[in-house]
């Protein structure tokens, strides 16, 4: 909101007065006098700043009070606005409304509950939303691959290259990264894929520009683990590799999360995800998983081509 759009003190006061008037006039025929009185009291305690907000709070409080009467509860804020009472109402007291309306009712009732809390009660500390790691620029990925080639032994060179390629080229992190053997990198379906085992077993197409170094590392590892070690439950195995690859002052410390983000961004760009979300008006991906569940499974060869893993015919594993 710009300075020109911001409400003046006079307009803000008028909006608050309109909200107060709406609260005082709230006497719906569908509610008993006691339920309407509870709704007015609860909404007034929340001190809404606009008439629209007052109406939303009144509606939620009135629905809750009507439900409370139907199950024999006292129409007191301490009882009706308790977390358990609100959840009971949302789950069983409004079956005819949509899921979106139930979420809105819950949000507004929790706002009323906060307004009725004793001032001495500590409020929950707001926690920041976890953000995605920033992807590495292409120049930094090239720098890490150069640092991998400069390692003093062949084993270190192969393992360092595998770490970068599996992260930035296939998006693997954590246990999945530690469990990949050389034999799991296979040339097929027109490209190079990594066969991931475990709970989310799958074949991941490798981005084409990582085929050659990953293929060489896989051939070197054979039956062994690509990033080294002998125990599949080993921890902190990548720390030495990260330190070696970050020894160049021009490069930041290597992070597996950023390597995965690099792969995610490149794949998203390849399939036009940004254009799709912009066209659909979607800013949050919360429901995309539900939509994806309705789609047919993509054949491996098509996935390889779609996700930028099609081979130019020269690389092998």
N, C-alpha and C positions, 0 to 999 in steps of 0.2 A: 504494500500500500504506500503510495507516495504521500508527500506532505500535503498536496492539494486534495487528496482523497481522504485523509485522516479526519475523523469526526471532530468538530470543534467542541469545546466544553459545553456550549449551549445545546448542541445536538445530542451529545452524550447524556446530558441531564434529562433531556426530553425523552430519549430512548429508555432510560431507567424509569422515568415516571410512567411511560406507557407499559413497561413490564409490570410495575407495581399495580397499575390499574387492572391489567389482565388477570393478575393473581386475585385481587379483591373481588372481581366480577365472576370468578370461576364457580359456577353452580350447575354442573351438567345434570340433566334429568336422569341419566343412566346410573348416577352414583347416589348413595344414601347421603344425608346431610353430614354424618360423621366421617364418611370417606372423603367427601369434598373438603371438609374442614382440615383433615389430615393433609390432603394434597396442597391446599393453600399454605398451611403452616410449613410444610417441608420445602416448597418452592420459595417461599419468602425467605427462609433461612439461607438458601443458596444465593440470594441476591443476584438474580440474572440481570444482565445489562441490556437486553433487548426484549421486545414483546415476543419475538419468535422463539427465543430461548426459554422464556417463561412458559409459553404454551407447551413446549416439548417436555419440560420438567413437570408441569402440571399433569400432562397426559400420562407420563410414566408413573408418577406418584399415585394418581387416581386408579390406574390399573392395578398397581400393587395393593392399594388399600382395599379395593373390591375383592381381590384374591384373598387377602388376609381375613376379611369378614367371612368369606365362604368356607374357610378352614378353621374358624374360631379363634383367630389371633387377636390380641389387643392392638388397637390402632395407635401404637406408640412408636416413635422413630427408633428407639433403642431395639425394639423387637422386629419391626418390619424392615428396617434398613440394615439389619445385620447381614453379613455375607451369606450365611446359610439360608436366610429367608429370601434374599434376592435370587440366589441360585435355584431355590425350590420353585419360585415363581416363574423364572425364565424357562426352566425345564418342563414344568407341569402346568403352569397357570395360564399360558397363552398358546395353546396348540394350534389355533386357527390362523396365526400370523406367520409371515415368512421368516426365514432364518435371518435375513438382514434386519427386519424389524425387531426380532428378539435381541440381536446384538446391540441395536440402538437403545432399546429399553434397558438392557444391562448397563451400558455405558452411562446413561442418564441417571439411573438409580445409584450407581456407584458415585457419581458426582454429588448427588443428594446426601449419600452416606458420609462422604468426606466433609461436607458442610456441617454435619451434625456431630462430628468428632470433637472430643474435648480438646481445647487448645494445647494442653500439656502432652497430648499423645504425639509421639514422633511420627512424621510422615515417612513413607518409604522413600529411599534414595533413588532418584531416577537413574536408570542404567542406559548408557548409550547403546544404540544398535550396532551390532558387529558389522563392519564394512568389509567389502571384498578387498583383497590385496591388490595393489596397483601392478599392472603387467610391466614387464621389462621392455624397454625400447629394443628394436631390432639390432641397433648398434651394440647394446650391452650384451645381448645373446651372442652376437658374433665375437665380442670380447671374451666371454666365458669359454666359448669353444676354442678360441685361440689360446687361452690360459690352460685349457685341458691338454691341448697338443704340446704345450711347453713343459709338462710335468716330467720329472727326471726318470721315471721308469715306465715301461710299457703297460704294466698292470695299472699304475696310477693314471696313465693317460686314458686307457680304455674305461676305467671305472668313472673317472670324472666326466668323460664324454657321455657315458650312459646316463649319469645323473641328470645332466642337462637335457638330453634328448628325451628321456622318459618323462621329465617334468614339463618342459616347454613344447615337446612334440607329441605327447600322449596324455598329459594332465595327471600323471600318477603322483601320489604323495603317501607318506606314512607306511603302513604295513604292506600295502599293495606294491609300493616301490621296492621294499626290502625283499619281497618274495619272488620277484621276477628273475628267472634264469635265462641264460642265453638261448636255450631251446624254445622259450616262449615267444621269441621274436621271429615271425614267420613271413616270408614273402608269399602272398596269395591275394586273390580277388583284385588284382590289378594294382597292388600297392604293398605296403609293409604294415603288419598288424602286430599288436602286443596282446597275447592271451593272458588275461588277468584271472587269477583263481580267487577262491574265498567266497565270502557272503554275496558279493556283487560280481560274480564271475561274468566276464564279457570279453569280446575282442575289440580292441581300440585301434582305429586307423591312426597311423603315425603321419604327421605332416611331412610332405614330400621333401622339404629341405633338410630334414633330419635323417633321411633314409641311410645315406652313406655312412656317417659316423656311428649311428646306432647299429647298422648291420655289421660294421667292423667290430664293435664292442661285443655284440652277441656272438659272433664267430669266435672271438677270443675267449669269452666266458664258457661257451659250450654248455655243459651240464651244471656249471656253477652259477652262483648268483651274480647278476650283472654289476651290482655296485659293491661286490665283495662280501667276505665273511663266510662262515659255515653254519651259523645257527639262524634259522628263520625267525626266531623270537628276539634276535639281537636288537639293541637300542643304541641310539646316538651314533649309528654307523656312518652317517653322512657328515658328522661334525668335522672330521679331518679333511674330507673332500671340500666342504664349504670353505674352510679356512684357507686351503690351498688355492682355490679358485678366486677367492677374494683378496689374495695377496697383492694384486695390482691396485695401486692407490686410485686409479681412474675408475675402478669398478666398485659398486656397493657390495656388501656382504650378501652372498647367495642365500635366498630363502625359497624353500619348496613351495610355499603358498603363492609366491609371486610367479614362480615358474608355471604353476597350474593356471593362474590367471592369464598368463601370456597365451597358453594354449586355448583357454576358454574364449578369450577375445578374438583370436584368429579364427576359430571355428564359428563363432557368432557372426563375424564379418562375412565368412564364406557362405553361410546359409541365409544371409540377409535378415538376421534377427532384429537388428535396429530398425530397419524399414518396416518390418511386420509390427513391432510394438508401437512405433509411431503411428502407423495407419490404424491400428486397433485402439489407440488411446490408452495403452496399458503402461503403467509406470512401475508396478510391482508384479512380481512373477508368482505370487502366492498360489494362484489357481492354475498356472500352466501345467503343473503335474497332473491335475485332474483331467485337463484337456488332452494331454499326451497319452493318458491311459486309454483314450478312445481311438487312437491312431493305430494303423496297421504297423507291424514291425518292418523295419527297412532291411532289405537284404544287404549282406556285408559288402558286396561289390559296389552297390549304390551308395552305401555309407562312406566307403573309401573315397569315391569320386566326389561326393557332396562335401565332405569335411576336409578337402584339400590334401588327401593322401594318395592320389593317383600317381603311380610310378611313371617315370619317363623312360623306363625300359633299361636303365643302366645299373641301378642299384640292386644288390642281392643281400640275402641274410645268410 
